[in-house]
């Protein structure tokens, strides 16, 4: 039986990779079809997803990517050798992870409004870390500080962890992250969570209020992790794959593995996910343009 090659746009071990492996496992269990995970990191996800876009549209080469690689990169990069919004077909959203605003445990603030007041009293004197210029945490932070009229200095890092460690040390004051990898720091008091940029509170952090609950309405920032196929993949194949993705939410083994990584399954129909991709592309285009972020390579 010919295996399905699932190209993951990031290195092994991250959330995108976990999503690809959980989905691959379910497909194999339900169909007996072997699924081979092929990690192709690099170029902010462009390397792996370009490979998928150029594969034969027969359903045997698929890709798993995240929000940034599909609906942010086209507006961030001055030059791309493919267009993810044109050369790839949305298949389905595997799961979603909201972003949280966290600060150093050393900072004397305990709520979003306290942080806003503290930062407004110190324009240009506080710094925030990001996983790199043009990454989702950077763009979300930039949008939030513009929205609230705050002036903080952006310090980009190569990845989220080094920036978080400097927030813990007090060298940086704040950053936006998904909480899964950093819960132990919160439990120890090294990090303090000020809010979740989502419509509702997270089931795994029920005591953390949303931004809307703290006076900043309609500020939603999350990352989805999803499957895409080469353009011209037969619609029946895409619909069948979407069915497997929607089944993740009700499959006990898959749900256990996703919950362990703080990933919320998002069982959207094919049409709903296609509309979400289009809406997010329009949303992130405006955010990228407002930030002035640009990668000229």
C-alpha positions as CSV (number, residue, x, y, z in Angstrom):
1,X,0.0,0.0,0.0
2,X,1.4,3.4,-1.0
3,X,2.1,5.6,2.0
4,X,0.8,9.1,2.4
5,X,3.7,11.6,2.8
6,X,2.8,14.3,5.2
7,X,5.3,17.2,5.1
8,X,5.5,19.2,8.3
9,X,6.7,22.7,7.9
10,X,8.7,22.7,11.2
11,X,11.2,20.6,13.1
12,X,10.1,17.6,15.1
13,X,8.8,18.2,18.6
14,X,6.8,21.4,18.1
15,X,3.1,21.9,18.0
16,X,2.9,21.8,14.2
17,X,4.7,18.5,14.3
18,X,2.5,17.1,17.1
19,X,-0.6,17.9,15.0
20,X,0.8,16.2,12.0
21,X,1.7,13.1,13.9
22,X,-1.6,12.8,15.8
23,X,-3.5,13.1,12.5
24,X,-1.3,10.6,10.8
25,X,-1.8,8.2,13.6
26,X,-5.6,8.5,13.3
27,X,-5.6,8.0,9.5
28,X,-3.5,4.9,9.8
29,X,-5.7,3.5,12.6
30,X,-8.9,4.1,10.7
31,X,-7.8,3.1,7.2
32,X,-4.7,1.0,7.6
33,X,-3.0,3.4,5.2
34,X,0.6,4.2,6.3
35,X,1.4,7.8,6.9
36,X,5.0,9.0,6.8
37,X,5.9,12.3,8.5
38,X,8.6,14.3,6.7
39,X,9.8,17.3,8.6
40,X,11.1,20.1,6.3
41,X,11.8,23.1,8.5
42,X,13.3,26.3,7.3
43,X,12.4,29.6,5.7
44,X,9.7,30.2,8.2
45,X,7.8,27.2,6.8
46,X,8.2,28.2,3.2
47,X,10.6,25.3,2.3
48,X,8.2,22.6,3.4
49,X,5.0,24.2,2.0
50,X,6.6,25.0,-1.3
51,X,7.6,21.4,-1.6
52,X,3.9,20.4,-1.1
53,X,2.7,23.0,-3.6
54,X,4.9,21.4,-6.3
55,X,3.9,17.8,-5.5
56,X,1.5,15.7,-7.7
57,X,-2.1,16.6,-6.7
58,X,-3.0,12.9,-6.0
59,X,-3.6,13.0,-2.3
60,X,-0.3,11.2,-1.5
61,X,1.7,14.3,-0.6
62,X,0.1,16.6,2.0
63,X,1.3,19.4,4.2
64,X,0.8,20.5,7.8
65,X,1.4,24.1,8.5
66,X,0.4,26.9,10.9
67,X,-1.2,30.3,10.5
68,X,2.0,32.2,9.9
69,X,3.2,30.1,7.1
70,X,-0.1,30.4,5.1
71,X,-1.7,33.7,5.8
72,X,1.2,35.8,7.2
73,X,4.2,34.9,5.0
74,X,2.6,36.1,1.7
75,X,2.5,39.7,3.1
76,X,5.7,39.5,5.1
77,X,8.1,38.3,2.5
78,X,9.1,40.6,-0.3
79,X,9.9,37.6,-2.5
80,X,8.3,34.1,-2.4
81,X,8.8,31.4,-5.0
82,X,5.2,30.2,-4.5
83,X,1.9,31.6,-3.2
84,X,0.4,29.5,-0.3
85,X,-3.0,31.2,-0.8
86,X,-3.1,30.1,-4.5
87,X,-0.9,27.0,-4.8
88,X,-2.3,25.1,-1.8
89,X,-5.8,23.9,-1.1
90,X,-7.2,24.1,2.5
91,X,-8.1,20.7,3.8
92,X,-8.9,21.2,7.5
93,X,-7.9,22.7,10.8
94,X,-6.4,20.2,13.2
95,X,-6.3,22.4,16.2
96,X,-5.8,25.9,17.6
97,X,-3.7,27.4,20.3
98,X,-4.5,30.9,21.8
99,X,-1.8,33.4,22.7
100,X,-1.4,34.8,26.2
101,X,0.3,37.9,27.4
102,X,2.9,37.0,30.1
103,X,5.2,39.2,32.1
104,X,8.1,38.6,34.4
105,X,7.1,37.5,37.9
106,X,9.3,40.3,39.1
107,X,7.0,43.0,37.5
108,X,4.6,44.6,40.0
109,X,1.5,44.1,37.9
110,X,-1.2,41.4,38.2
111,X,-3.8,42.3,35.5
112,X,-4.0,43.6,32.0
113,X,-5.1,47.1,33.2
114,X,-2.3,47.3,35.7
115,X,0.2,46.5,33.0
116,X,-1.3,49.1,30.7
117,X,-1.1,51.7,33.4
118,X,2.5,50.7,34.3
119,X,3.7,50.8,30.7
120,X,1.9,54.1,30.0
121,X,3.8,55.7,32.9
122,X,7.1,54.5,31.3
123,X,6.9,55.2,27.6
124,X,9.8,53.7,25.7
125,X,11.4,52.3,28.9
126,X,10.0,48.7,28.8
127,X,10.9,46.0,26.3
128,X,9.0,43.0,24.9
129,X,10.5,39.8,23.5
130,X,9.3,38.0,20.4
131,X,10.2,34.7,18.6
132,X,11.5,36.9,15.8
133,X,10.6,39.8,13.6
134,X,7.4,39.0,11.6
135,X,6.5,36.0,13.8
136,X,2.9,35.8,15.1
137,X,3.9,36.8,18.7
138,X,5.7,39.9,17.3
139,X,2.7,40.9,15.1
140,X,0.2,40.3,17.9
141,X,2.2,42.3,20.4
142,X,2.6,45.1,17.9
143,X,-1.1,45.2,17.3
144,X,-1.9,45.1,21.0
145,X,0.5,47.9,21.9
146,X,-0.9,50.0,19.0
147,X,-4.4,49.3,20.1
148,X,-3.7,50.4,23.7
149,X,-1.3,53.3,22.9
150,X,1.7,51.7,24.6
151,X,5.3,52.3,23.6
152,X,7.5,49.3,24.2
153,X,10.8,48.4,22.6
154,X,10.7,45.2,20.5
155,X,13.6,42.8,20.9
156,X,13.4,39.8,18.5
157,X,14.9,36.5,19.4
158,X,15.6,33.3,17.5
159,X,12.7,31.4,18.7
160,X,10.3,31.8,21.7
161,X,12.3,30.1,24.4
162,X,15.3,32.5,24.6
163,X,12.9,35.5,24.8
164,X,10.8,33.8,27.5
165,X,13.9,33.1,29.6
166,X,14.9,36.8,29.4
167,X,11.4,37.7,30.5
168,X,11.8,35.4,33.5
169,X,15.2,37.0,34.3
170,X,13.7,40.4,34.1
171,X,15.7,41.6,31.2
172,X,12.5,41.8,29.2
173,X,9.2,42.8,30.7
174,X,6.6,41.0,28.5
175,X,6.0,38.6,25.6
176,X,3.1,36.8,23.9
177,X,3.3,33.0,23.9
178,X,1.2,29.8,23.7
179,X,1.3,28.5,27.2
180,X,1.9,24.7,26.7
181,X,5.7,24.7,27.0
182,X,5.9,27.3,29.9
183,X,3.4,26.1,32.5
184,X,6.1,25.1,35.0
185,X,7.5,28.6,34.9
186,X,4.0,30.0,35.8
187,X,3.6,27.5,38.6
188,X,6.9,28.5,40.1
189,X,6.0,32.2,39.9
190,X,8.7,33.0,37.3
191,X,6.1,34.1,34.8
192,X,2.8,35.8,35.4
193,X,-0.1,35.4,32.9
194,X,-2.1,38.6,32.4
195,X,-4.7,37.5,29.9
196,X,-5.7,35.3,27.0
197,X,-6.4,36.8,23.6
198,X,-9.4,34.6,22.9
199,X,-13.2,34.7,22.9
200,X,-13.4,32.6,26.0
201,X,-11.2,31.3,28.8
202,X,-9.0,28.2,28.3
203,X,-10.2,25.1,29.9
204,X,-6.7,24.4,31.2
205,X,-6.3,27.9,32.7
206,X,-9.9,28.8,33.8
207,X,-8.7,31.5,36.2
208,X,-7.0,33.5,33.4
209,X,-9.4,36.2,32.1
210,X,-9.8,37.2,28.4
211,X,-8.7,40.5,27.1
212,X,-12.3,41.5,26.6
213,X,-13.1,40.8,30.3
214,X,-10.3,43.3,31.1
215,X,-11.5,46.1,28.9
216,X,-9.8,45.3,25.6
217,X,-12.7,43.9,23.5
218,X,-12.4,42.1,20.1
219,X,-8.7,41.3,20.5
220,X,-8.4,37.7,19.4
221,X,-5.1,36.1,18.6
222,X,-4.5,32.4,18.1
223,X,-2.6,30.1,15.9
224,X,-4.2,27.3,14.0
225,X,-2.5,24.2,12.7
226,X,-3.9,22.7,9.6
227,X,-3.5,20.4,6.6
228,X,-3.1,21.7,3.1
229,X,-2.9,19.8,-0.3
230,X,-1.4,20.8,-3.6
231,X,-3.7,22.8,-5.9
232,X,-5.9,20.6,-8.1
233,X,-6.1,17.8,-5.6
234,X,-9.5,16.1,-6.4
235,X,-12.3,17.6,-4.3
236,X,-13.5,14.1,-3.2
237,X,-10.0,13.4,-1.7
238,X,-9.9,16.7,0.1
239,X,-13.4,16.1,1.5
240,X,-12.4,12.6,2.7
241,X,-9.3,14.0,4.4
242,X,-11.3,16.7,6.1
243,X,-13.5,14.0,7.6
244,X,-10.5,12.4,9.2
245,X,-9.5,15.8,10.7
246,X,-12.9,16.4,12.1
247,X,-12.8,13.0,13.7
248,X,-9.9,14.0,15.9
249,X,-12.2,15.9,18.3
250,X,-14.1,12.7,19.1
251,X,-11.3,10.2,19.0
252,X,-10.2,9.5,22.6
253,X,-6.5,8.7,21.8
254,X,-6.2,11.8,19.6
255,X,-7.9,14.0,22.1
256,X,-5.6,12.8,24.9
257,X,-2.5,13.6,22.8
258,X,-3.8,17.0,21.8
259,X,-5.0,17.9,25.3
260,X,-1.5,17.1,26.6
261,X,0.0,19.7,24.3
262,X,-2.8,22.3,25.1
263,X,-4.1,22.1,21.6
264,X,-7.9,22.6,21.1
265,X,-9.3,20.5,18.3
266,X,-11.2,22.6,15.7
267,X,-13.5,20.3,13.7
268,X,-14.4,22.7,10.9
269,X,-16.1,21.6,7.7
270,X,-14.2,22.1,4.5
271,X,-16.2,25.2,3.5
272,X,-15.9,26.7,7.0
273,X,-12.1,26.3,7.1
274,X,-11.7,27.6,3.6
275,X,-13.6,30.8,4.6
276,X,-11.5,31.0,7.8
277,X,-8.3,31.0,5.7
278,X,-9.6,33.8,3.5
279,X,-10.7,35.9,6.4
280,X,-7.5,35.4,8.3
281,X,-5.5,36.4,5.2
282,X,-7.3,39.7,5.0
283,X,-6.9,40.2,8.8
284,X,-3.2,39.5,8.9
285,X,-2.5,41.5,5.7
286,X,-3.6,44.6,7.6
287,X,-1.7,43.6,10.7
288,X,1.6,43.0,8.8
289,X,1.2,46.2,6.9
290,X,0.5,48.3,10.1
291,X,3.6,46.8,11.8
292,X,5.9,47.7,8.9
293,X,7.6,44.2,9.2
294,X,9.2,43.0,6.0
295,X,11.6,40.2,5.1
296,X,13.6,41.0,2.0
297,X,15.0,37.7,1.0
